Amino acid sequence: MELRDFHVHSTYSDGINTPEEIVLSAIDKGLTVIGFSDHSFTAFDQSYCMPKEKIADYRAEISALREKYSGKITVLCGIEQDYYAKESTAKYDYVIGSVHYLKVKEQYIPVDEDAETLKKAAEQFFQGDMYALTEAYYKTVGDVVRKTGATIIGHFDLITKFNEQHHLFDETHPRYRKAWKNAARELLKSGAIFEINTGAVSRGYRTTAYPSLEIRQFIREHGGSFVLSGDSHSAENLCFRFEQENL
């Protein structure tokens, strides 16, 4: 299998390795393509994203690495554009569109921070109805390509990040299944590629990749396609467990 990873975070956002360290690790692992996709600047939460003043530096450094390692590996400069980010994506090789927050009454609720945050959000904004929260999430996800111009759809069911360990809701519940199916149908119209994302597995939050096997089957049956993504925040987790996933 040709090894390529397009979902990679460096020290420009919340990764622990520099871009060059990542490129060298990618070459060592036998990758043919490495794509950087650091988190887009989000003014309302700057704890994890690329600082606005570093955007030009990011593009310049990735461009320099592309030239430096030409002939050894293809280096691409992408961005993981959050649904609520406002920065232009015009100068990137590709865009991963992701929903990391729900915006409710001018508050941004992170959906991948921890289980307790989701429980509190359900109580505060959805009368304790976790399925209403998941419905709001998938309504936003269904719009992510239109909003971000994404060519790749990031971790489609991110809302399940903590569900294995904390069982916040039943993924077989009719309301949950209807919500994700509606989002998937909308995104399938765009022709964008869905990712099979192993990032939560490499970091110990899940034992299975996003999206779930049921969702993958639905997307395939309706003409969708996938790309493997490590969503790595360290050089060692590039292409994590790709050999176990089926495109």
Secondary structure by P-SEA (a helix, b strand, c coil): cbbbbcbbbcccccccccaaaaaaaaaaacccbbbbbccccccccccccccccaaaaaaaaaaaaaaaacccbbbbbbbbcccccccccccccbbbbbbcccccccccccccccaaaaaaaaaccccccaaaaaaaaaaaaaaccccccccccccccccccccccccccccccaaaaaaaaaaaaaaaaacbbbbbccccccccccccccccaaaaaaaaaabbbbbbbcccccccccccccccccc
